[in-house]
Amino acid sequence: MHSYSGWWRVRDLGTTIHRYLFRVRRRPKLNPLLEALVLDTAELREMLELRCPFCGREFASRRSLARHLALSRWCKLQYASLLKDVAIAYRLIRSVVRRDNCRYYVRGCNWSLRDPLDACRTAKAVLNLRV
């Protein structure tokens, strides 16, 4: 992945994504681009479906999945690196995407997009990101 100097911002974004995934009440409101990136990432989408993407276990609640990710060494390391990669990818995508009058404009493309998910996918294609 790309090197990034603002590690405190990456850590804060990782914490926000973690709270978005596992809080039932008082979920943080995410930026539409960040929410689209979370929903577009296959591993995070599996976690929303209460399945661990690293070992394949299924869980009955978000709380038990969060406990599993906190206690299982292999899954914990993979999850931490995934959060870091998604946070860095979001910073890179945000530097390429501009929002103006409810439309998203991606640098390097000649058209405007209405949906943040389409803007996120287009920016990932422009930047050659795999997250």
C-alpha positions as CSV (number, residue, x, y, z in Angstrom):
1,M,0.0,0.0,0.0
2,H,1.1,3.6,-0.3
3,S,3.0,5.3,2.5
4,Y,1.2,7.9,4.4
5,S,2.6,10.3,7.0
6,G,-0.6,11.2,8.9
7,W,-0.9,8.1,11.0
8,W,-3.0,9.7,13.7
9,R,-5.7,10.5,11.1
10,V,-5.5,6.9,9.8
11,R,-5.9,5.6,13.3
12,D,-8.9,7.9,13.9
13,L,-10.5,6.7,10.7
14,G,-9.9,3.1,11.6
15,T,-11.7,3.7,15.0
16,T,-14.6,5.4,13.2
17,I,-15.0,2.4,10.8
18,H,-14.8,0.0,13.7
19,R,-17.5,1.8,15.5
20,Y,-19.6,1.9,12.4
21,L,-19.3,-1.8,12.0
22,F,-20.0,-2.9,15.5
23,R,-22.1,-0.3,17.3
24,V,-25.8,-1.1,17.4
25,R,-27.0,2.2,19.0
26,R,-25.5,5.6,18.3
27,R,-23.7,4.5,15.2
28,P,-21.4,7.3,13.8
29,K,-22.6,9.0,10.7
30,L,-20.0,8.5,8.0
31,N,-19.1,10.6,5.0
32,P,-21.0,9.1,1.9
33,L,-17.7,8.3,0.2
34,L,-16.4,6.4,3.3
35,E,-19.6,4.6,3.7
36,A,-19.5,3.6,0.0
37,L,-15.9,2.4,0.4
38,V,-16.9,0.3,3.5
39,L,-19.8,-1.3,1.5
40,D,-17.6,-1.8,-1.5
41,T,-14.9,-3.7,0.5
42,A,-15.7,-7.4,0.4
43,E,-14.2,-8.2,3.9
44,L,-16.1,-5.3,5.6
45,R,-19.3,-6.3,3.9
46,E,-18.9,-9.8,5.2
47,M,-18.5,-8.4,8.7
48,L,-21.8,-6.5,8.3
49,E,-23.3,-10.0,7.5
50,L,-21.8,-11.3,10.8
51,R,-19.2,-13.5,9.3
52,C,-15.4,-13.3,9.9
53,P,-13.7,-12.9,6.5
54,F,-10.4,-14.2,7.8
55,C,-11.4,-17.6,9.3
56,G,-14.9,-18.0,8.0
57,R,-16.8,-18.3,11.3
58,E,-20.4,-17.1,11.5
59,F,-21.7,-15.2,14.5
60,A,-25.1,-14.5,16.0
61,S,-24.4,-10.9,17.0
62,R,-22.0,-8.0,16.3
63,R,-20.8,-8.2,19.9
64,S,-19.6,-11.8,19.5
65,L,-17.9,-11.0,16.2
66,A,-16.1,-8.0,17.9
67,R,-15.1,-10.2,20.8
68,H,-13.7,-12.8,18.3
69,L,-11.7,-10.1,16.5
70,A,-10.3,-8.9,19.8
71,L,-9.2,-12.3,21.1
72,S,-8.2,-14.3,18.0
73,R,-4.6,-13.3,17.2
74,W,-4.6,-14.0,13.5
75,C,-7.9,-12.4,12.8
76,K,-7.0,-9.4,15.0
77,L,-3.8,-8.7,13.0
78,Q,-5.6,-9.1,9.7
79,Y,-8.5,-6.8,10.8
80,A,-6.1,-4.1,12.0
81,S,-4.2,-4.1,8.7
82,L,-7.5,-4.1,6.8
83,L,-8.7,-1.0,8.7
84,K,-5.4,0.7,8.1
85,D,-5.6,-0.1,4.3
86,V,-9.2,1.1,4.1
87,A,-8.4,4.4,5.9
88,I,-5.4,5.1,3.6
89,A,-7.5,4.2,0.5
90,Y,-10.2,6.6,1.7
91,R,-7.6,9.4,2.1
92,L,-6.4,8.8,-1.4
93,I,-9.9,8.6,-2.9
94,R,-10.9,11.8,-1.2
95,S,-7.9,13.6,-2.8
96,V,-9.2,12.6,-6.2
97,V,-13.0,13.0,-5.8
98,R,-14.7,16.4,-5.6
99,R,-18.3,17.0,-4.7
100,D,-20.2,19.9,-6.2
101,N,-24.0,20.4,-6.3
102,C,-24.9,16.8,-5.3
103,R,-22.6,15.4,-8.0
104,Y,-19.2,13.7,-7.7
105,Y,-16.4,14.6,-10.0
106,V,-13.4,12.2,-10.3
107,R,-10.1,13.7,-11.5
108,G,-9.1,12.0,-14.7
109,C,-12.7,11.4,-15.8
110,N,-14.9,13.7,-18.0
111,W,-18.3,12.8,-16.5
112,S,-20.1,13.5,-13.2
113,L,-21.6,10.8,-11.0
114,R,-24.6,11.0,-8.6
115,D,-24.0,8.0,-6.6
116,P,-21.1,7.9,-4.1
117,L,-20.6,4.2,-4.7
118,D,-20.0,4.8,-8.4
119,A,-17.6,7.7,-7.5
120,C,-15.7,5.4,-5.1
121,R,-15.4,2.6,-7.7
122,T,-14.3,5.0,-10.4
123,A,-11.7,6.6,-8.1
124,K,-10.4,3.1,-7.2
125,A,-10.1,2.3,-10.9
126,V,-8.3,5.6,-11.5
127,L,-5.9,5.1,-8.6
128,N,-5.5,1.3,-9.2
129,L,-6.5,0.5,-5.6
130,R,-7.3,-3.1,-4.6
131,V,-9.1,-2.4,-1.3
